Amino acid sequence: MELRHLRYFIAVAEELNLTRAAEKLFIAQPPLTRQIKQLEEELEVQLFIRKPRGLELTQGGLYFLQQARNIMDKIDATVLATRQIAQLRKTVFSIGFVPSVFYGQLPLMVRRLRRNKNLEIVLHELKTQEQIEALKSGKIDIGFGRVHIEDPDVEQEVLFNEPLIAALPASHPLTGHVPTMAELAGVPMVAFPAGAGPNFADIALGLFHRRGLKVQVIQQVNDLQTALSLVASDMGFALVPEQVRKLHREGVDFVPVADDNLTIPVIASRRRGENPNAAMRLVNTILVELVENRLTGRYP
Protein backbone atom coordinates (compact mmCIF):
# COMPACT_ATOMS: atom_id res chain seq x y z
CA MET A 1 0.00 0.00 0.00
CA GLU A 2 1.31 3.44 -0.93
CA LEU A 3 0.37 6.94 0.18
CA ARG A 4 -1.35 7.60 -3.12
CA HIS A 5 -3.80 4.82 -2.33
CA LEU A 6 -4.81 6.66 0.84
CA ARG A 7 -5.13 9.98 -0.99
CA TYR A 8 -7.22 8.39 -3.71
CA PHE A 9 -9.42 6.59 -1.20
CA ILE A 10 -10.02 9.75 0.86
CA ALA A 11 -10.99 11.70 -2.27
CA VAL A 12 -13.44 9.01 -3.37
CA ALA A 13 -14.85 8.67 0.16
CA GLU A 14 -15.43 12.42 0.38
CA GLU A 15 -17.02 12.73 -3.04
CA LEU A 16 -18.78 9.33 -3.11
CA ASN A 17 -18.53 9.64 -6.87
CA LEU A 18 -15.65 8.34 -8.97
CA THR A 19 -16.03 10.95 -11.71
CA ARG A 20 -15.90 13.90 -9.30
CA ALA A 21 -13.07 12.31 -7.31
CA ALA A 22 -11.04 11.79 -10.48
CA GLU A 23 -11.56 15.45 -11.44
CA LYS A 24 -10.50 16.50 -7.94
CA LEU A 25 -7.34 14.40 -8.22
CA PHE A 26 -6.65 15.47 -11.84
CA ILE A 27 -6.53 11.89 -13.07
CA ALA A 28 -8.73 9.83 -15.38
CA GLN A 29 -11.53 7.76 -13.88
CA PRO A 30 -10.46 4.26 -15.07
CA PRO A 31 -7.04 4.40 -13.32
CA LEU A 32 -8.72 5.68 -10.15
CA THR A 33 -11.23 2.84 -10.25
CA ARG A 34 -8.35 0.34 -10.59
CA GLN A 35 -6.47 1.89 -7.66
CA ILE A 36 -9.53 1.61 -5.38
CA LYS A 37 -10.08 -1.98 -6.47
CA GLN A 38 -6.41 -2.79 -5.75
CA LEU A 39 -6.75 -1.22 -2.30
CA GLU A 40 -9.83 -3.31 -1.51
CA GLU A 41 -8.04 -6.45 -2.71
CA GLU A 42 -4.99 -5.70 -0.57
CA LEU A 43 -7.13 -5.03 2.51
CA GLU A 44 -9.44 -7.96 1.68
CA VAL A 45 -12.29 -5.63 2.61
CA GLN A 46 -15.07 -4.04 0.56
CA LEU A 47 -14.79 -0.31 1.21
CA PHE A 48 -17.64 0.91 -0.98
CA ILE A 49 -21.11 -0.23 -1.96
CA ARG A 50 -21.63 0.54 -5.64
CA LYS A 51 -25.02 2.11 -6.34
CA PRO A 52 -26.59 3.43 -9.57
CA ARG A 53 -26.14 7.06 -8.52
CA GLY A 54 -22.83 6.83 -6.71
CA LEU A 55 -21.06 5.12 -3.86
CA GLU A 56 -21.72 4.43 -0.21
CA LEU A 57 -19.09 3.62 2.40
CA THR A 58 -19.33 0.28 4.17
CA GLN A 59 -18.70 0.10 7.93
CA GLY A 60 -15.18 -1.04 7.13
CA GLY A 61 -14.85 1.89 4.74
CA LEU A 62 -15.97 4.37 7.40
CA TYR A 63 -13.38 3.05 9.83
CA PHE A 64 -10.64 3.04 7.19
CA LEU A 65 -11.52 6.64 6.25
CA GLN A 66 -10.99 7.81 9.81
CA GLN A 67 -7.65 6.01 10.05
CA ALA A 68 -6.53 7.18 6.60
CA ARG A 69 -7.26 10.79 7.55
CA ASN A 70 -5.27 10.37 10.77
CA ILE A 71 -2.32 8.99 8.82
CA MET A 72 -2.41 11.81 6.27
CA ASP A 73 -2.78 14.44 9.01
CA LYS A 74 0.24 12.93 10.76
CA ILE A 75 2.26 13.05 7.54
CA ASP A 76 1.19 16.62 6.80
CA ALA A 77 2.04 17.71 10.35
CA THR A 78 5.43 16.00 10.12
CA VAL A 79 6.22 17.64 6.79
CA LEU A 80 5.18 21.08 8.09
CA ALA A 81 7.17 20.72 11.30
CA THR A 82 10.22 19.50 9.39
CA ARG A 83 10.10 22.51 7.08
CA GLN A 84 9.62 24.92 9.97
CA ILE A 85 12.44 23.40 11.99
CA ALA A 86 14.75 23.46 8.97
CA GLN A 87 13.90 27.07 8.18
CA LEU A 88 13.67 28.48 11.68
CA ARG A 89 15.65 25.96 13.74
CA LYS A 90 12.79 25.98 16.18
CA THR A 91 10.68 23.36 17.94
CA VAL A 92 7.11 23.53 16.71
CA PHE A 93 4.52 23.19 19.50
CA SER A 94 0.88 23.02 18.43
CA ILE A 95 -2.05 23.79 20.72
CA GLY A 96 -5.70 22.93 20.14
CA PHE A 97 -8.41 24.87 21.95
CA VAL A 98 -12.12 25.55 22.15
CA PRO A 99 -12.82 29.30 22.00
CA SER A 100 -14.42 29.57 25.45
CA VAL A 101 -11.14 28.67 27.21
CA PHE A 102 -9.34 31.50 25.44
CA TYR A 103 -11.01 34.24 27.46
CA GLY A 104 -9.14 33.35 30.63
CA GLN A 105 -5.45 32.73 31.25
CA LEU A 106 -4.65 30.61 28.20
CA PRO A 107 -3.53 33.68 26.18
CA LEU A 108 -1.05 34.41 28.94
CA MET A 109 0.39 30.91 28.58
CA VAL A 110 0.74 31.42 24.82
CA ARG A 111 2.46 34.79 25.32
CA ARG A 112 4.93 33.25 27.75
CA LEU A 113 5.66 30.38 25.38
CA ARG A 114 6.24 32.77 22.50
CA ARG A 115 8.97 34.51 24.49
CA ASN A 116 11.04 31.35 24.09
CA LYS A 117 13.01 31.95 20.90
CA ASN A 118 13.43 28.21 20.39
CA LEU A 119 9.68 27.59 20.13
CA GLU A 120 7.27 28.15 17.26
CA ILE A 121 3.72 28.13 18.67
CA VAL A 122 0.88 27.08 16.35
CA LEU A 123 -2.78 27.41 17.42
CA HIS A 124 -5.72 25.37 16.12
CA GLU A 125 -9.35 26.09 17.03
CA LEU A 126 -10.84 22.61 17.45
CA LYS A 127 -13.76 21.04 19.27
CA THR A 128 -12.74 18.60 21.99
CA GLN A 129 -13.47 15.53 19.86
CA GLU A 130 -11.43 17.06 17.03
CA GLN A 131 -8.60 17.66 19.49
CA ILE A 132 -8.52 13.95 20.37
CA GLU A 133 -8.08 13.00 16.72
CA ALA A 134 -5.54 15.80 16.20
CA LEU A 135 -3.48 14.54 19.15
CA LYS A 136 -3.46 11.02 17.78
CA SER A 137 -2.42 12.20 14.32
CA GLY A 138 0.28 14.52 15.67
CA LYS A 139 -1.40 17.68 14.43
CA ILE A 140 -1.37 19.14 17.96
CA ASP A 141 0.69 18.47 21.09
CA ILE A 142 -1.87 19.50 23.72
CA GLY A 143 -5.55 20.38 23.65
CA PHE A 144 -7.74 22.49 25.92
CA GLY A 145 -11.43 21.65 25.94
CA ARG A 146 -14.51 21.13 28.08
CA VAL A 147 -15.68 17.55 27.46
CA HIS A 148 -14.53 14.21 28.90
CA ILE A 149 -13.85 11.77 26.06
CA GLU A 150 -12.63 8.24 26.67
CA ASP A 151 -9.79 7.19 24.37
CA PRO A 152 -7.01 4.72 25.19
CA ASP A 153 -4.42 6.86 23.39
CA VAL A 154 -5.23 10.13 25.15
CA GLU A 155 -5.12 11.18 28.79
CA GLN A 156 -7.18 14.07 30.10
CA GLU A 157 -6.52 16.24 33.13
CA VAL A 158 -9.13 18.50 34.72
CA LEU A 159 -7.32 21.75 35.41
CA PHE A 160 -10.22 23.34 37.31
CA ASN A 161 -14.00 23.58 37.29
CA GLU A 162 -15.40 26.88 36.07
CA PRO A 163 -18.80 28.30 37.08
CA LEU A 164 -21.43 28.67 34.37
CA ILE A 165 -23.32 31.93 34.03
CA ALA A 166 -26.29 33.05 31.95
CA ALA A 167 -25.92 35.36 28.97
CA LEU A 168 -29.22 37.26 28.69
CA PRO A 169 -30.46 40.11 26.50
CA ALA A 170 -29.64 43.36 28.28
CA SER A 171 -33.34 44.29 28.48
CA HIS A 172 -34.53 40.93 29.84
CA PRO A 173 -36.43 40.90 33.18
CA LEU A 174 -34.24 38.11 34.58
CA THR A 175 -31.19 40.41 34.54
CA GLY A 176 -32.67 42.25 37.54
CA HIS A 177 -31.85 39.38 39.94
CA VAL A 178 -29.97 36.09 40.14
CA PRO A 179 -32.16 33.66 38.17
CA THR A 180 -32.61 29.98 38.94
CA MET A 181 -32.34 27.21 36.39
CA ALA A 182 -36.13 26.82 36.59
CA GLU A 183 -36.56 30.47 35.61
CA LEU A 184 -34.09 30.13 32.74
CA ALA A 185 -35.97 27.06 31.50
CA GLY A 186 -38.90 29.37 30.75
CA VAL A 187 -36.77 31.33 28.27
CA PRO A 188 -35.80 30.06 24.77
CA MET A 189 -32.23 28.82 24.72
CA VAL A 190 -29.46 29.39 22.19
CA ALA A 191 -27.23 26.29 22.29
CA PHE A 192 -23.71 25.89 20.95
CA PRO A 193 -21.96 24.26 19.28
CA ALA A 194 -24.23 22.59 16.75
CA GLY A 195 -23.45 19.12 15.44
CA ALA A 196 -22.79 15.69 16.85
CA GLY A 197 -21.70 15.41 20.48
CA PRO A 198 -20.22 15.11 22.90
CA ASN A 199 -19.94 18.87 23.17
CA PHE A 200 -20.68 21.89 25.35
CA ALA A 201 -24.32 21.98 24.19
CA ASP A 202 -24.85 18.45 25.52
CA ILE A 203 -23.45 19.45 28.91
CA ALA A 204 -25.59 22.60 29.12
CA LEU A 205 -28.80 20.77 28.18
CA GLY A 206 -27.93 17.94 30.56
CA LEU A 207 -27.85 20.38 33.48
CA PHE A 208 -31.52 21.18 32.86
CA HIS A 209 -32.57 17.58 32.20
CA ARG A 210 -30.96 16.32 35.43
CA ARG A 211 -33.06 18.85 37.32
CA GLY A 212 -36.22 17.61 35.61
CA LEU A 213 -36.49 20.80 33.57
CA LYS A 214 -37.43 21.08 29.92
CA VAL A 215 -35.87 23.83 27.85
CA GLN A 216 -36.81 25.08 24.39
CA VAL A 217 -33.74 25.27 22.14
CA ILE A 218 -34.64 27.99 19.68
CA GLN A 219 -31.36 27.81 17.74
CA GLN A 220 -28.18 25.76 17.63
CA VAL A 221 -25.09 27.55 16.36
CA ASN A 222 -21.49 26.58 15.75
CA ASP A 223 -19.65 29.12 17.88
CA LEU A 224 -19.86 31.30 20.95
CA GLN A 225 -19.75 34.64 19.11
CA THR A 226 -22.79 33.72 17.03
CA ALA A 227 -24.61 32.55 20.17
CA LEU A 228 -23.98 35.89 21.86
CA SER A 229 -25.14 37.76 18.75
CA LEU A 230 -28.45 35.90 18.91
CA VAL A 231 -28.74 36.65 22.62
CA ALA A 232 -28.15 40.35 21.89
CA SER A 233 -30.93 40.07 19.29
CA ASP A 234 -33.31 39.06 22.10
CA MET A 235 -33.79 35.53 20.73
CA GLY A 236 -33.08 33.86 24.06
CA PHE A 237 -30.37 33.09 26.61
CA ALA A 238 -27.21 31.00 26.56
CA LEU A 239 -25.29 29.25 29.32
CA VAL A 240 -21.63 30.21 29.05
CA PRO A 241 -18.44 29.70 31.08
CA GLU A 242 -17.65 32.48 33.55
CA GLN A 243 -14.53 33.58 31.63
CA VAL A 244 -16.75 34.69 28.74
CA ARG A 245 -17.88 37.62 30.91
CA LYS A 246 -14.63 39.36 29.89
CA LEU A 247 -16.06 39.90 26.40
CA HIS A 248 -18.31 42.80 27.55
CA ARG A 249 -20.61 42.14 24.60
CA GLU A 250 -22.97 45.05 23.80
CA GLY A 251 -26.62 44.09 24.26
CA VAL A 252 -25.75 41.14 26.51
CA ASP A 253 -25.76 40.97 30.30
CA PHE A 254 -23.89 38.17 32.06
CA VAL A 255 -25.51 37.12 35.33
CA PRO A 256 -24.74 34.32 37.82
CA VAL A 257 -27.19 31.47 38.26
CA ALA A 258 -28.66 30.67 41.67
CA ASP A 259 -28.29 26.87 41.49
CA ASP A 260 -25.30 25.30 43.23
CA ASN A 261 -22.62 23.20 41.52
CA LEU A 262 -23.27 24.72 38.12
CA THR A 263 -19.78 24.27 36.69
CA ILE A 264 -17.95 23.02 33.64
CA PRO A 265 -14.37 21.72 33.58
CA VAL A 266 -11.39 23.09 31.73
CA ILE A 267 -9.59 19.97 30.50
CA ALA A 268 -6.09 19.50 29.14
CA SER A 269 -5.67 16.56 26.76
CA ARG A 270 -2.29 14.98 25.97
CA ARG A 271 -1.06 11.83 24.24
CA ARG A 272 -1.02 9.00 26.78
CA GLY A 273 2.33 7.62 27.88
CA GLU A 274 4.43 10.12 25.92
CA ASN A 275 7.57 11.37 27.64
CA PRO A 276 7.31 15.18 27.78
CA ASN A 277 9.91 17.05 25.75
CA ALA A 278 11.34 20.40 26.83
CA ALA A 279 8.42 22.31 25.31
CA MET A 280 5.83 20.19 27.09
CA ARG A 281 7.69 20.48 30.39
CA LEU A 282 7.61 24.27 30.02
CA VAL A 283 3.87 24.15 29.24
CA ASN A 284 3.24 21.98 32.30
CA THR A 285 5.19 24.36 34.54
CA ILE A 286 3.22 27.36 33.28
CA LEU A 287 -0.08 25.50 33.66
CA VAL A 288 0.63 24.71 37.32
CA GLU A 289 1.11 28.42 37.99
CA LEU A 290 -1.95 29.50 36.01
CA VAL A 291 -4.19 26.93 37.67
CA GLU A 292 -2.93 28.06 41.07
CA ASN A 293 -3.76 31.65 40.12
CA ARG A 294 -7.24 30.55 39.15
CA LEU A 295 -7.90 28.49 42.26
CA THR A 296 -6.65 31.17 44.65
CA GLY A 297 -8.38 34.05 42.88
CA ARG A 298 -5.15 35.70 41.69
CA TYR A 299 -5.30 36.89 38.10
CA PRO A 300 -2.39 38.44 36.19
N, C-alpha and C positions, 0 to 999 in steps of 0.2 A: 504494500500500500504506500502511495506517495502523497505528498501534500496536495498535489493538484486534485487527487480524488476527493479529498475533504472539501476543497474549495468548490469543486463541481457539485458535490452532494449538497453543500449548504445553499448554493445558488438555486438548485432545483427544488430543494425543500422550502425555500422562501417563496419561490414563484409558483410552485406546484403546477408548472407548465414547462415542458421541455423547450418549446419554441422561444418563449420569453427568457428562460434561463440561458439558452444558447446566445441570444442577442445580448444579454447582460454580460456574458463571458467573452463575447466577440469571437465565438467559434461556431462552426456549423452544427446543426442538430444531430445528424447521424453519429459523428464521433462522440458527442456528449452522451447520447443514448448508450453507446458501447461502453463508455467509461463507467456509467452508473451500473450497467449490467455486470461488468467486471468486478466492481466493488461489492455488489450483492453476492456474486459467486465466491469472492475471497472471504467474505464474512459468513457465508452460508446462511444468510438471513435475507428475507424479502423486506426491503426498506419502503417500497411504495406499492400502493394498490392502483393499478391502471384503470381509469374510468374514461367514458367517452368524451367528457369535457375537461379532462385534466388528470391530476394525480392526487392521491391522498396518502399521508404518512401512516405506516403501520405503527404499532406500539414500539416495536424494535427500532423503527425509523425515528420516532420521536425521541427515544433515549439516545440514539446515535447522534442526532442533531445537537442535543445539549452537550454531549461530550466533544463533538467535532468543533463546536463553537468555543468551548473551553480551551481546546488544544490550539486553535487559531489565535485566540486572545492571548494565550501564553506566548506563542511565537511572536505575535505583534509587539507585545510588551517587552520581550527579550530584545527584539531588533531595535525598538525605540531606545531602551535603556543603554544598549551597546553603543548606539550612535551618540547618545548624549554624553556617556562616559568618555568616549573617544574624543569628542569635540570639546567638552568642558572639564574633563578629568574630575568629574563629580560623581557622588553616589546619588542615584535617583531614588527618592522615597515618595511613594504615592499614597494618598489618603482619600478614602471614600467617606461621604457624609450625607446625612439627610439635612435639608435646609434648617429645620427647627433647632438643631444643636449648634448652629453657627451664629446664634444671637447671644451666646454666653461667652465662655472663656476660650473656646476653641480657636478663634482668630488670634488670641494672644499666643497660643501654642505654636501656630503657624508662623507668626512673626518671629518668635524666638528661634524656631528651626531655620528660618531663612537667614538669620544672622550668621549661621555656620557656613562659611565659604566653601566647604567641601560637600554640601548637600544641595541637591536640586529638588525642590518640593513641587509635586504635581497633585492637583486637587480634582476629584471626580464627584459630581453630585449623583448619588445613587441611592435608591431605596435599599432597605436593609437586606432583602432577599437578593437584590442585585449585588450588594457588597459581598455576600457569601460566595457567589459565583465568581466575582472579580478576585477575591482572595485566593480561591482555588486555582484560578487560571494565571495568577501572578500579576494581574492588572493593577492591583493595589496591595499595599503592605499592611494597612490597618484600616478598619472601618468604624465609623461612629453612627449608631442608629438607635432605634427605640424598641425594637421587637426581638423577643427571644426566638431563635430558630435553631432547632436541633440538627447538627451535621457532624459526622464523625471527624471531619477534616478541619473543623473550625472550633475554636474555643471563644466563649464570650464572657466578658467581665462587666458586671454592673458597677459603674463608677459612682453613681448616686441616683437617688430617686427625686424627681423634680415635680413640684406641685402643678396641677392643671388649673387653669383659670378660664373664665368665659370671655370670649370676644363678642360684644353686643353692639348693635347700632347706637350711636351716641345719644339718640333721642328716645331710646327704649325705656319703658317704665322700670324694668328690672335693674337698671344702672343706679337707681336711687338707694339700693340696699344690697346686702350680700345674699344673692339668690341661692335657693336649694336646687338640688338636681330635679326634684319634682316640679319646681317652678320652671326650670329650663326645658323640661320635657313638654311643656305646653307651648313652646316656641319652635317654629320650623328650624331644622338644623342643616348647616352646610358642613358636609363631611369631606375630609381629604386624607390620603390621596384616593383617587378612583382606581379601579382595577382589582385584580386578584390579590387576596391577602397571602400571608398575614401582613398587616400594615397598621398604621396609626388609626385609621378609620375604624378598624375592627376593635381596637382597644377602647376607643372612645364610645362606640356603640355598646360594647360589652359592659361598660360601667353603668349604663342605664338599665340594660337587660338584667343584670345581677341584682338590681334594686327593684325589680318588678315593674319598671317604667317603660312605656312605649314612647318612642320619639319619631317624629315625621322628618325624614331626610328629604329636604326639598331639592338639594343639588349635591352631586359628588364632583369634585374637581381634582386636578392632578397636583396642585401645589398650594402652599400656604398663602402666597401673595394673592392668588386668585380667590381663595376662600375669604380673605380679609376684604377684598374688593366687593364681594357679594354681601358680606356683613355690612359694610359701609353703605351699600345700596338698599339696606333695610330688608333684605331677603330672609334673614334669620340670624342665628348665633353659631359660633363655632367653639369647641373646646380646643384650647391651645396650651402648650407648655409655658410655664411662667416666664422663661427667658424672652419669649416673643413680645412681652410688654415693652421691651426696649425699642421696638419699631416706632412707637408713637404715631400710629396710623391715623390720618385725618378721617373723621366720621366713625371711628371705632373707639369704644371704651373697653378697657380690660378690667374685669372685676373678679375678685376671689369667689370661690364657691363654698357654701356653708358646710357641705358634707365632709366628714373626716376621711383620711386615707385616700384622697383623690390625687394620685401621683402617677407618673410615668417614668420609667428608667431611662438613663443615658447609658448606652452599652457600647463598650469597645470590643470589636471582633478582630481576632488574629488567627493566623494559621496554627493549628494544633501541633505541638511538639517541635516547633522550629526554634533553633537556638537564636536568640536575638543578636543582630549585628550591632555595630556601634550606633547607627542611626536609630534603631529600635530602642536601644538602651537609653539614648538621650530622650526619646519620646516618652518612655516609661517614667523617667525621672521628672520630666516636666508635668506629666499627668498626675503624679503623686502630689506635687505642689498645688496644682490647680484644683484637684479634688479637695484637698485640705482647705484651700481658700473658700471653696463652695460650702463645705460642711460647717465651717466655723463662721461663715458670714462675712469673710474678708474678700473684697473684690478689688482687683488692680485698677 
